Amino acid sequence: MTKTLNELLPGEVGVVTKVTGFGPIKRRIVDMGLVAGTKVLVQKFAPLGDPMEIKVKNFNLSLRKAEAALIECTVAD
């Protein structure tokens, strides 16, 4: 099943399939290591829901929900 990263719940693992968007935002996301085939673990959301913390390539990363909405992924088992 394909979802955007902001739709995953804490504890869920996804595999990045595509990064949408354009310009500096897309470049920043790709530079942080979020490229196709990368596993991502959603760790938690801030108390008000934004930003979210994910674990990618053995480091923690905080993303705004608007940025996470640009990352498509499949839910891993």
Secondary structure as UniProt FT lines:
FT   STRAND          2..4
FT   HELIX           5..7
FT   TURN            10..11
FT   STRAND          13..19
FT   HELIX           23..31
FT   TURN            32..33
FT   TURN            36..37
FT   STRAND          39..45
FT   TURN            47..48
FT   STRAND          52..56
FT   TURN            57..58
FT   STRAND          59..63
FT   HELIX           65..68
FT   TURN            69..70
FT   STRAND          71..75
//
